[in-house]
Amino acid sequence: MKKIAIRFSIDDDTPFDLLKKIALDIQRFIIEGDYKISSIITKLREHQQLELDVGMENNMPEFTELTKEFDTEGIEYILYKSVNEGWKECELDDLELDRRPKWIYNLVGLNLLWYMVMTVLQFFFIYEWYSEKYEWGGIVSAIAAFFTGLVPVFGSLVAYWSVTELSDWEGYKALWAFFVYYIPLLGFFLYLGWIVIKALYRDRWYRFWRPEFN
């Protein structure tokens, strides 16, 4: 858990329905304190600071999504972070609530780099295929090889044809050279898809054990 605090700028004429909605939204992030709706509404009206327990686990609701809703609805608030057993006003970015580990960014870069390296390597074999098999001119073959190499699977397939028919490579070696590298890429994209689905259906998957939240 990560402790943060929030204070809302609530007018005296704010409708009760809006206060209740804010209280329900905030209630999800109050684990150790008084999480009764009536208590939260009282604190909102009195402009009191609310201490929140923001979970950094993947199966818990994201506080950043809630702040986006507040911003969209024009609800004014001030965020605080814990500093030396006290509270200091801060911006959302200062709270460091990003759950995405740095290794994901590194993995994205590595996969893109690996794909581009393989595209460049396949280019030469694809170029040879077009220039030798179809006797296209150098410029036409180069342009065709460039765009073919950018197409996943098809570029590898043309490179496979080139080395097996023109360079007498054995089939299993060509398969290993031009297709095996898709396995980690496939696993990577499946993982990204799982993250997206999990984010879209996070609220359905997450359930509090306390009956007050149901």
Secondary structure, 3 states (H helix, E strand, C coil): CEEEEEEECCCCCCCHHHHHHHHHHHHCCCCCCCCCHHHHHHHHHCCCCEEEEECCCCCCCCHHHHHHHHHHHCCCEEEEEEECCEEEEECHHHHCCCCCCHHHHHHHHHHHHHHHHHHHHHHHHHHHHHHHHCCCCHHHHHHHHHHHHHCCCHHHHHHHHHHHHCCCCCHHHHHHHHCCCHHHHHHHHHHHHHHHHHHHCHHHHCCCCCHHHC
